[in-house]
Amino acid sequence: MRRIDELTAEINEDTLELQKIKDQMSKQFKEIWKLQCKKDMGHEYDKERYESLMYNHKLLQMKRRQLITHINYLNKEFFEVLV
């Protein structure tokens, strides 16, 4: 039972972290979209800001994928312990 409680706590922590990342990505995406619209219309836009946002967005995507993989692993272990 102790291991199940540990796994549950870790899954919950990772799920909260995943939600934070999702919120950050959503916020960044809105900023990227605004800059992309300016770029597509041929208007002036902050190229450095755009590149920085794109880079950070890719990093968050990698972290998100890593967390999802870890949560899946924890879920698998959780159900193995249950059986």
C-alpha positions in Angstrom: 0.0 0.0 0.0 2.9 2.3 0.7 4.2 2.1 -2.9 0.7 2.8 -4.2 0.5 5.9 -2.2 3.9 7.0 -3.4 3.0 6.4 -7.0 -0.3 8.2 -6.6 1.5 11.2 -5.1 4.0 11.3 -7.9 1.4 10.9 -10.6 -0.6 13.8 -9.0 2.6 16.0 -8.9 3.4 15.3 -12.5 -0.2 15.9 -13.6 -0.1 19.3 -11.9 3.2 20.1 -13.6 1.8 19.0 -16.9 -1.2 21.4 -16.4 1.2 24.3 -15.7 3.2 23.5 -18.8 -0.1 23.4 -20.8 -1.1 26.8 -19.5 2.4 28.2 -20.3 2.2 26.8 -23.8 -1.2 28.2 -24.4 -0.1 31.7 -23.3 3.0 31.5 -25.5 1.0 30.2 -28.4 -1.3 33.3 -28.3 1.8 35.6 -28.3 3.3 33.6 -31.2 0.1 33.7 -33.1 -0.1 37.5 -32.8 3.5 37.9 -34.0 2.9 35.4 -36.8 -0.1 37.4 -38.0 2.0 40.5 -38.2 4.7 38.7 -40.0 2.2 37.2 -42.5 0.7 40.6 -43.2 4.1 42.1 -43.9 4.0 44.4 -40.8 6.8 45.1 -38.5 7.2 42.6 -35.7 9.8 41.8 -33.0 11.9 39.1 -34.7 14.0 38.4 -31.6 10.9 38.0 -29.4 9.3 35.7 -32.0 12.4 33.5 -32.2 12.7 33.4 -28.4 9.0 32.4 -28.1 9.4 29.7 -30.7 12.5 28.3 -29.0 10.8 28.3 -25.5 7.7 26.8 -27.0 9.7 23.9 -28.4 11.4 23.4 -25.1 8.0 23.2 -23.3 6.8 20.7 -25.9 9.8 18.5 -25.2 9.2 18.8 -21.4 5.5 18.0 -21.9 6.3 14.9 -23.9 8.8 13.8 -21.3 6.2 14.3 -18.5 3.6 12.3 -20.4 6.0 9.5 -20.9 6.8 9.5 -17.2 3.2 9.6 -16.2 2.5 6.6 -18.5 5.3 4.7 -16.9 4.0 5.5 -13.4 0.5 4.4 -14.4 1.9 1.1 -15.7 3.9 0.5 -12.5 0.8 1.5 -10.4 -1.4 -1.1 -12.1 1.4 -3.7 -11.8 1.6 -3.1 -8.1 -2.2 -3.4 -7.8 -2.3 -6.8 -9.4 
